[in-house]
Amino acid sequence: MSRPALTADCSACAALCCLALALDKGEAFAIDKPAGLPCPNLDGRSCSIHSDLDARGFAGCVRYDCAGAGQRVTQEVFAGRSWQDEAGLTAPMIAAFADMRAVQQRLELLAAAEALPLASSDAAERARLEATLWPDALTAGVLEGFGSGALAQEIDSFIAGLRRYVVTR
């Protein structure tokens, strides 16, 4: 299997960002919405004002990209099932979405590191770490609590160690 997509595919998601994320009324959002409650603009798995988000005060929605976490949770973790059809999936999907966002953030960093002139040992380690986050390798045990887990810390340490390859001026 290959690297998962690092951009959102909303058609393959269960509108997890519209459920899981909190909105704070202000410049980016026209309303306050606590995390865990569906956005009032949500209509099924799509946004009822999607074509007019910016004009309606939802510039934050326009700018947001889950980096593919939503579709991975919906398709890989929950096999296409949705909190909208099974209320008991709401909390587990929210938790998995938070964890998968952390996974996708690490994948983005590891993918970007591929462009650096890495020594062969670092290139091999980058590839190894990246492959642990691909769909065929990412187990439920690794996903749960990923952001504060050992693998995330290992990746963060590796990424921090790559500073020596980045030229600053």
C-alpha positions as CSV (number, residue, x, y, z in Angstrom):
1,M,0.0,0.0,0.0
2,S,1.2,3.5,-0.6
3,R,1.2,6.8,1.3
4,P,-2.4,8.0,2.1
5,A,-3.7,11.2,0.6
6,L,-2.6,14.3,2.6
7,T,-5.6,16.4,1.5
8,A,-9.2,16.2,2.4
9,D,-11.7,14.2,0.4
10,C,-15.0,15.4,2.0
11,S,-17.0,13.0,-0.2
12,A,-15.4,10.1,1.6
13,C,-15.8,11.6,5.1
14,A,-18.7,11.6,7.6
15,A,-18.4,15.4,8.1
16,L,-16.1,14.9,11.1
17,C,-14.7,18.4,11.2
18,C,-18.3,19.8,11.3
19,L,-18.9,17.7,14.4
20,A,-15.6,17.3,16.2
21,L,-14.2,20.8,16.1
22,A,-15.2,23.8,18.2
23,L,-15.9,27.1,16.5
24,D,-15.3,30.4,18.2
25,K,-17.3,33.3,17.0
26,G,-15.1,36.0,15.6
27,E,-13.2,36.7,12.4
28,A,-13.1,33.1,11.2
29,F,-16.5,31.9,12.3
30,A,-19.9,33.5,12.5
31,I,-21.0,31.4,15.5
32,D,-19.8,29.7,18.7
33,K,-20.1,25.9,18.5
34,P,-18.7,23.5,21.1
35,A,-16.7,20.5,20.0
36,G,-18.8,17.4,19.8
37,L,-22.0,19.1,18.5
38,P,-22.8,19.2,14.8
39,C,-22.6,22.5,13.0
40,P,-26.1,23.9,12.4
41,N,-25.1,24.3,8.8
42,L,-24.5,20.6,8.4
43,D,-27.0,18.9,6.1
44,G,-26.3,15.2,6.0
45,R,-22.7,14.8,5.1
46,S,-22.4,18.2,3.5
47,C,-22.6,21.9,4.3
48,S,-25.8,23.7,3.4
49,I,-24.0,26.9,2.9
50,H,-20.8,25.5,1.4
51,S,-20.9,27.7,-1.7
52,D,-21.3,30.8,0.4
53,L,-19.1,30.1,3.5
54,D,-16.8,33.1,3.2
55,A,-19.7,35.6,2.7
56,R,-21.6,34.1,5.6
57,G,-18.6,34.5,8.0
58,F,-17.1,31.0,7.9
59,A,-13.7,31.8,6.4
60,G,-12.2,29.4,8.9
61,C,-14.1,26.5,7.2
62,V,-12.8,27.6,3.8
63,R,-9.2,27.6,5.1
64,Y,-9.5,24.3,7.1
65,D,-8.0,21.1,5.7
66,C,-7.9,18.0,7.8
67,A,-5.0,16.7,5.7
68,G,-7.1,13.6,4.9
69,A,-7.8,12.6,8.5
70,G,-11.6,12.6,8.0
71,Q,-11.7,10.2,5.2
72,R,-9.1,7.9,6.8
73,V,-11.2,7.7,10.0
74,T,-14.5,7.2,8.1
75,Q,-13.2,4.7,5.5
76,E,-10.3,2.9,7.2
77,V,-11.2,2.9,10.9
78,F,-15.0,2.7,10.6
79,A,-15.4,1.1,7.2
80,G,-17.7,3.8,5.9
81,R,-20.0,3.9,8.9
82,S,-21.0,7.2,10.3
83,W,-22.0,8.8,13.6
84,Q,-25.0,10.2,11.7
85,D,-26.4,6.7,11.2
86,E,-25.2,5.1,14.5
87,A,-25.3,7.5,17.5
88,G,-22.9,5.2,19.4
89,L,-20.1,6.0,17.0
90,T,-20.1,9.8,17.8
91,A,-17.6,9.7,20.6
92,P,-15.3,7.0,19.1
93,M,-15.2,8.9,15.8
94,I,-14.4,12.2,17.4
95,A,-11.6,10.6,19.3
96,A,-10.3,8.8,16.2
97,F,-10.5,12.0,14.2
98,A,-8.3,13.8,16.8
99,D,-5.8,11.0,16.7
100,M,-5.8,10.7,12.9
101,R,-5.2,14.5,12.6
102,A,-2.0,13.9,14.6
103,V,-1.1,11.0,12.3
104,Q,-1.6,13.1,9.2
105,Q,0.4,16.0,10.6
106,R,3.3,13.6,11.1
107,L,2.8,12.2,7.6
108,E,3.0,15.7,6.2
109,L,6.3,16.4,8.0
110,L,7.7,13.1,6.9
111,A,6.6,13.6,3.3
112,A,8.2,17.1,3.3
113,A,11.4,15.6,4.7
114,E,11.6,13.5,1.6
115,A,12.7,16.6,-0.3
116,L,15.7,17.2,1.9
117,P,19.2,15.9,0.9
118,L,19.1,13.2,3.6
119,A,21.9,10.8,4.3
120,S,21.0,7.3,3.3
121,S,20.5,6.3,7.0
122,D,18.1,9.2,7.6
123,A,16.3,8.6,4.3
124,A,15.8,5.0,5.3
125,E,14.6,6.0,8.8
126,R,12.2,8.6,7.3
127,A,10.7,5.9,5.0
128,R,10.4,3.4,7.9
129,L,8.6,5.9,10.1
130,E,6.3,7.0,7.3
131,A,5.3,3.5,6.5
132,T,4.2,2.9,10.1
133,L,1.4,5.4,9.5
134,W,0.1,4.0,6.2
135,P,-3.3,2.2,6.2
136,D,-2.0,-1.3,6.1
137,A,0.3,-0.7,9.1
138,L,-1.7,1.7,11.3
139,T,-3.5,-0.4,13.9
140,A,-6.2,0.7,16.2
141,G,-3.8,0.3,19.1
142,V,-1.3,2.7,17.5
143,L,-4.0,5.2,16.5
144,E,-5.6,5.4,19.9
145,G,-3.9,8.3,21.8
146,F,-1.3,8.6,19.0
147,G,-0.5,12.3,19.6
148,S,0.9,11.6,23.0
149,G,2.2,8.1,22.3
150,A,5.7,6.7,21.8
151,L,5.6,6.6,18.0
152,A,4.5,10.2,17.7
153,Q,7.4,11.1,20.0
154,E,9.8,9.1,18.0
155,I,8.7,10.8,14.8
156,D,8.9,14.2,16.5
157,S,12.4,13.5,17.6
158,F,13.4,12.4,14.2
159,I,11.9,15.5,12.5
160,A,13.7,17.7,15.1
161,G,16.9,16.0,14.2
162,L,16.6,17.0,10.6
163,R,17.2,20.6,11.3
164,R,20.8,20.1,10.3
165,Y,19.7,19.6,6.7
166,V,17.8,22.9,6.6
167,V,19.8,25.9,5.5
168,T,18.7,29.2,7.2
169,R,19.8,32.6,6.1
